[in-house]
């Protein structure tokens, strides 16, 4: 029952927002009493924390599987982007905004975990791209990985990228292209152009 509550809560949080969804909403949606939820989660904060941790682990495992598929590093970044968007309900920015505003400690903890995961993945991606001649040899890998993470975090800021004016999926695609054009060799640009054309 605990896993079912967690799955339903995560789905509702991502669809409607962490602040918007109440314990009553989750109980009603599942056809159970609120008391049943409290048997597994002491309060909403603990459910939000468990939900974000669960989602982080799911996405991390998916990213690991994509990396193991041994795609070229440019294809790999596009595959990771698509996988993350799919698991975050098309990158709906409202839940992320609500998490940051109403659960700042949970959001901060999640951001640190994301950086630890993503930072090492991006460095490995850069190293592979350099070895294949797709990325420039002169790039500062540690710095670029931080630029990339900072950018990916910033494009979720609804005050800068209001989803009414900027479609989140389109923003993320353009940011990925922006990142790659800054580090690709001519050979890498050919691969990138081919992916964008086929998409």
N, C-alpha and C positions, 0 to 999 in steps of 0.2 A: 504493500500500500504506500509506503514511503516513496518508493521510486515513481509510482504512478502520480502521486501528488507533485513530486518534483518535476516530472515531465510536463504535466498539465500547467503548473505554475509558470515554468519557463516559457512555454508556448504562449501563454496569455500575457506575460510580462513583455515579451518581444513584440507581440501584436498590438497591445494596448498601452503599454508603459508600466514601469515599476511603481510609480506613484498611483496611477489610475486604477490598477487592479487591487481589490481588497480581498481579505481572507474569506469574506462572505461570497464574493464573486467566484472564487475558486471552489468553495464548498458547493455552491449552487450549480456550477458548471459540471462538477463531478457527481452530483447527486448524493453527497455525503454531508455529515454534520461538521460544523466548524470545530467542534470538540475533537473530531477524528484527526483533523490537521494538527491541532495543538498537541496531540499525543506524540507527534513526530517532530514538530517544529515549535519551539517555545513561543516564538513571536514572528511577526512579519520580517523583521530584520534578519533573523536566522534563516528564514526561507529564501529571502533575496540573496543572501550570502551563499547559501547552498546552491541556488539556481545559477548564479554567475560562475561559481566554481565548476559546476557540472558542465555548463556550456563551454567554459574554457578548456576543460579536459577533452571534451568531444571534438572541439575544433583543433586542438593540439595534436590529437591522434590522427585526425584527417590530414593535417599538414604533413605529419611524419610519413603517412602512406603515400602522399603525392611526391615527397622527396625521394622515397624509396623506389618510385617508378622510374627514376633516373632520366627525366626529360632534360632537354637543354634548359639552361637557367632562365631564359626569357619565357619559354613556354611554361616553366615551373611557376613563375610569378603570376602569370595569367590564370593558371589552374588554381593556385592558392586563392587569388582574388575571387574567382567564381565560387569556390567552395565556401569561403567565408560569407560572401553575400547570400548564398543559398541558405546557410545556417543562421543568418541574422535577419531573416525575413526581408530580403532585398535591401538590407542596410537601412531599415527604417531608423531615422535619427532621433525620433521622439523618445523611445525607451532609453537610449544612451544618455540623452540630455536629462531625462528624469532621474536616472541612476546617479549622474554627476551632481545634480542639484539637491536631491533629497536623501541620497545615501553616499555622501562624499568619501567616507572612510572605506566603504566597500569598493567604490569606484577607483580610489587611489591604489588600493591593494591589488585590484584587478589590472590596472595600468602597469604596475611594477612587474607583475607576473607576465603580462603580455610583452613587455620590453625584454625581459630575460629570455623568453621563448623566441620572439621575433628577431631580436638583435643577433643571436647566434645563427639563426637560419639565414638571415640576410648576408652575414659575413661569409658563410659557406657558399651561398648562391653567388656572391661576388667573386670568390676565389675560383669557383668552377667556371664562371664566365670569362675570367681572365685567362685561365688555362686553355680554354677552347678558342681564344682569340675573339670572343664576342664582346668583351668589356675591355676598356683601356687599362693598360698595365700601371699607369701613373696615378690611379685613384687611391684615396686614403680610405681603406675599407671600413675601419672603425667609425670614422666621421660620416661616411656615406650611409652606413647602417643607421646611425642616429638621425641623420637628415630624413631618411626614408620613414623611420618610425614617427618622428615628430610631425612630418607631413600627413601621414596616415591618420594620426590622432587629431590633427587640426581640421582636416576636412569633415570631421563629424561634428564640428561646432556649428550649431544651427543659427547662431547669431552672425557668423561669417558666411556660411553657406546655407541660407534659408531654403529648405526643400521645396518651397513654393516657387522659387526662382531657379534653383539648381537641383536637378534630379540626382539623388545620391549615387545611383549606379553609374551615371554618366560622369559625375565628378571623380569617382574612384578610378574609372577607366582612363580619364584624361590625366589624372595624377600619376598613374602607373606609366603611361606613355611619356610624360614629362620626366619622370625619374630615369627611365631607360634611355631616352635620347641624350641625357646628360652624361651617361657612362659608356654608351655603346661605341664600338669601333664601326667602320663602314660595313664590315661583315655582319655585325650585330644589328645595325640599322636595317639591312636587307631582311634579316629574320623577323625583326619587329614589324616592318612594313607588310611582310607577307601575312603575319598573324592578324594584324589590324584589318587588312584587306579581306581576309577570309572570314573574319568575325562580322 
